[in-house]
């Protein structure tokens, strides 16, 4: 009986550790453009914007970069429908790696059209504490 209680306690404790693990990333959208976003060092930010990579356009970090954030992985696309060429949401994830304040600027462009300006930009000010 004591052995079963010990096992049950260990399972419950493990479940609590997993449930209380790393917090989910803070999601910001085009509704947050122009705002100041405060995060803690180590916290993740998920930027979710409209896009359609089938047209050749993609969201990317402005070439000037940002030293207080590190991009995690590549942008991920989720289509709104199963239709060929449909638009959807593009998700970019960043981790706050250093304290400070800086603009996070993303550009929506065709990377192969180097002589063309972005068709859209997204910018927020990020404060990492």
C-alpha positions in Angstrom: 0.0 0.0 0.0 2.8 2.5 0.9 4.5 1.6 -2.3 1.4 2.5 -4.3 1.0 5.8 -2.5 4.6 6.6 -3.1 4.2 5.8 -6.8 1.0 7.9 -7.0 2.8 10.8 -5.3 5.7 10.6 -7.7 3.3 10.7 -10.7 1.3 13.6 -9.3 4.5 15.5 -8.6 5.9 14.9 -12.1 2.6 16.1 -13.6 2.7 19.3 -11.6 6.3 19.9 -12.7 5.3 19.5 -16.4 2.2 21.7 -15.9 4.2 24.4 -14.2 7.0 24.3 -16.8 8.0 27.0 -19.1 5.3 29.6 -19.7 3.8 29.7 -23.2 5.1 32.5 -25.4 3.4 35.9 -25.3 1.6 36.4 -28.6 1.4 39.8 -30.3 -0.4 40.6 -33.5 -0.9 43.5 -35.9 -3.2 45.0 -33.3 -0.1 45.6 -31.1 1.8 47.6 -33.8 3.3 50.7 -32.4 2.9 49.6 -28.8 5.6 48.9 -26.1 5.8 45.3 -25.0 7.4 44.5 -21.7 8.9 41.0 -21.1 11.2 39.3 -18.7 14.6 38.0 -19.7 14.2 34.4 -20.9 10.5 35.0 -21.9 9.4 34.2 -25.5 7.4 36.4 -27.8 5.3 35.0 -30.7 4.5 37.4 -33.4 1.5 36.3 -35.4 0.8 38.2 -38.7 -1.2 37.8 -41.9 0.8 36.4 -44.8 0.8 34.3 -47.9 4.2 32.6 -48.7 2.7 31.2 -52.0 3.0 34.7 -53.4 6.8 34.8 -52.6 6.3 37.2 -49.8 7.5 36.4 -46.3 7.9 38.1 -42.9 11.5 38.6 -41.8 13.4 40.4 -39.1 14.6 43.8 -40.4 18.2 43.4 -41.5 19.3 45.8 -38.8 18.3 43.1 -36.2 17.8 43.5 -32.5 20.3 42.6 -29.9 18.0 42.0 -27.0 16.0 39.3 -28.8 17.0 36.1 -30.6 14.8 34.5 -33.2 13.9 30.9 -32.4 13.6 28.7 -35.5 12.1 29.7 -38.9 8.8 31.5 -39.5 5.9 29.0 -39.5 2.8 29.3 -41.8 -0.7 28.2 -41.0 -3.2 28.5 -43.9 -6.7 29.7 -43.2 -8.1 27.0 -45.5 -7.1 24.0 -47.5 -7.4 25.9 -50.8 -4.4 26.2 -53.0 -2.6 29.5 -52.6 -4.7 30.5 -49.6 -3.4 33.1 -47.1 -3.1 32.5 -43.4 -1.0 33.4 -40.4 2.8 33.6 -40.2 4.3 33.0 -36.8 7.8 34.2 -35.7 9.1 33.4 -32.3 11.8 35.3 -30.4 13.4 34.9 -27.0 14.4 37.8 -24.7 18.1 37.3 -24.2 19.3 40.6 -22.7 17.9 43.4 -20.7 17.3 46.7 -22.6 14.9 48.5 -24.9 14.8 48.3 -28.7 12.4 48.3 -31.6 11.4 44.9 -33.0 10.8 45.6 -36.7 9.6 43.0 -39.2 9.4 43.4 -42.9 7.0 41.7 -45.4 8.8 41.4 -48.7 10.0 39.1 -51.4 13.6 38.4 -50.4 14.7 37.9 -54.0 13.5 41.4 -55.0 16.4 43.2 -53.4 15.7 46.5 -55.2 12.1 46.7 -53.9 11.0 48.2 -50.5 8.9 46.0 -48.2 5.2 46.0 -49.0 4.4 46.1 -45.3 6.2 46.6 -41.9 5.4 45.7 -38.4 7.1 47.3 -35.4 6.8 47.3 -31.6 9.2 48.5 -28.9 10.4 45.7 -26.7 11.5 46.3 -23.2 13.3 43.4 -21.6 13.6 43.5 -17.8 
